[in-house]
Amino acid sequence: MGADKATVEFNGHLLIEYAIGLLRQAGLPVLIAGDRPDLKNFAPVVADHGSSRGPLGGVCGAWQVTSVPWAVFVSVDLPLLPAALLWVMQEIAHVTGHAVVVPSVNGFAQTFPAVLNRATLPALKAELEAGRGGCFSAFQAAAEALGQQVHIVQTEELVQSGQLTHPDGLPVSRWFFNMNSAAELERARVFRRGRDGKRG
């Protein structure tokens, strides 16, 4: 991206503000995971579990400071997600009892957003401490340690059945578009402008 994603502007707001708004719209309290004291004015900041360990370190760090049985984790670069998806994923996790719930789009499982049960923490920490920092593979290992599989929510099916919609009418194929470069940021702006009926 060439800049810190959290403080990149997107359609008049910072990406961190989109992520926080998404969680709050879903009725959730917010913690920011990472060594980012500069973000404390947005929400409480918690340290990574070990420095420079990427998103998995942030997940483990968040678990260290809360006692809740379930948590929802989102990345900062998904501003097109609807909050309703988080609500539905939480409901599925609670009803099914699956310790790891993630969505899929076009047949591909997404790493975030993820609903995790606290019981996943020992396996997630073991993966992190073994030097395996990939979140999705760690989620799989955590589910397997509990005798389960990762529960994958087929997002398109929920949309087709009318259980899930986007407040701005964006098609589900756009929801998980993340931004890792300035070009992708501009592409996301085009997606949003197209839905708003704006030009230029």
N, C-alpha and C positions, 0 to 999 in steps of 0.2 A: 504493500500500500504506500510505502514511503513516508508514513506518518502513523502515530498511535491510533489504532482503530477506535478505541473508546471515545476519543475526542474529535473524530472526524465528523464533519457536518453533513447531514442528509436531509434535504427538504426542510431546512429551517431548525432542525434539532440535532443534537449530538447522538451518535449511535448508542452511547451509554444510556441516554434518556429514553430511547426506544426500548432497549432491553428492560430497563426498570419499569417503564410504563406497561410493557407486556405482562410482567409478573404481577404488578399491582392491579391491572384490569382483571386478572384471573383470581384476584382475592388473596394474593400471597404476600407475605413479608419478604423483604429483599436484603440480601447480603451481596457484596461485591468481593469475589475471591481473587486474590493476587496481591503482590507487593505494590500497592497503589494508594499510598496515603493521600495523593493529590485528588483522589476521587471521593474522599470522605464526605464532601458536601452533598453528594448525590444519595448516598446510602452508607450504612456501616461497612467498613472494609475489614476483611479477615485475611491473614497471611496464608500463602501457599504452604502445603505440607512439604517443606524442603524448597529451597530457592531454585528458580529456573527449571522447574519440572513440568511446565506447560499446563494445559487444561486439566489433566488428571491430578496434578498437584493441587490445583485450585479446588477440584471436587473433594479430595481428601481433606484439605484444609478447612473447607466449609463444614464438613461433618464433625471436625474436631471441636467446633465452638457452638454446636447446637445439639439438642437432645430430641428433636422431632423424629418421628418414625419414618416419614416420607419427605422427600425434597424434590423440587423441580430445578433442573439446571438448564440454562440457556446460554448460548454464546452471544457475544456483543455485536456480531456482524450479520444478524438476521432480522432486519427491521420490517420485512414484509410479512412476517408471521402474524396470524390472528391470535388474540388471547384465548379465544374459544377452544383452540386446539389444546392448549395447556389444561384447560378445565376438563375436556373430554379424556385426555390421557390420564389425568389424576383419577377420574372416575373408573376408568378401565383398570388401573393398577389396584385400586381398592376392591373392586368387585372380583377380579381374577386372582388377586394375591400374588401376582408376578412381581418380583423384586426389581426387574429392569423393564421399562417400557419406553420404546422409541417409535417414531413414525417412519413411514416409508413413502416415497413418491416415485412414480414410474418404475416400480419394482425394486428400488434401491433403498435400503435402510439408511436412515440418517442418524448421525451420532447425537445431535442436539436438535430440538430440546429432548431431554431425558428425564423420566421420573424414576427415582431410585429409592429403594428401601434401605434403611440404616444397616440392615443385615449384610449389605454388600460391602461395607467398609473394610473388614479384614482382608478380603480378597483383593479389593482395589489397592489397599496399602501394600499388599504383597507384590502385586504387579509393578507398582511404582518403585518399590525398593529393590526389585530385581532388575530395574533399568528398562522395563517395558512400559513406555509412557503413552502408548496409543490408547485413547479412551474407549473406542468401540471394542477392541480386543479385550480390554480390561473389563468392560461391561459383560462381555461373553463369559470370561473366566469367573466373574462374580456370580453370574446366574448359574453356571455349571456347578460351582462350589455349593450352591444351595439346592442342587438337584433339579434345576429349572433350565429353561431356555429364555433368551431375550424375547420378550413379547413385542412383536412388530405390529403397529397400528397401520392398517391400509388406509391412508388418508383419502384417497380417491373414493373408496367405497363409502366413507362417512359423508363425503360431499354429495355423492350420487343419491344416497338415501335421505338427504335433507337433514342429517344430524349435525352438519358442520357447514358454515358459510364464512366468507370473508367480508368484513364490514365495508370494504371498498370495492368489492366485486372482483378482486384479483383471482385469476384461475389458480388452481392448486399447484400447477407446475411452476409458478413464480414464488410461492411462499418460502421455499427453502434456498432461494438464491442468496448466496453469501458473497461478501466482497473482500477480495484479497489484492485488489489493484485499483488504481484510479479509473481504469477503463471499465471494470466491473461496477464500480460505484456509479459511474455515469450511466451504465446500462440499467441499473436499478432505478435511477431517476427517470429514465425513459419509460420504464414499465409503469411507474407511478403516474407520470404525466399523462400517459395514454389512458389510464383509468379515470383521471380527473378531467379528461377532455381538453387538455391544454396543449399548446403548440410551442415549438422552439426548444 
